[in-house]
Amino acid sequence: MACAQQVLKQHGGCAPLHIANRIGELATAGDSAGVDAWKYIASRVDQLMDYRSGQPSRRQ
């Protein structure tokens, strides 16, 4: 979860877009392990986001 929290800290409400871009870059490069790692981070970020406000949840 620390990686997800760091991504949220750095990218705030744009974290999902950053993650999607990173997954795309890794997929293009053929790095399936990297894609899997970022998909896991994406699932953790999803748990931490407050989609009503579009920002990270305050309960991190």
KAMOWO-V932655 format. One line per field, one symbol per residue. burial: + if it has 16 or more other ideal C-beta (glycine too) atoms within 10 Angstrom, else -. A space follows every 10 residues. Layout:
burial->???
//
This chain:
burial->---+--++-- ----++-++- -++--+---- ----+--+-- ++-++--++- -----+----
//
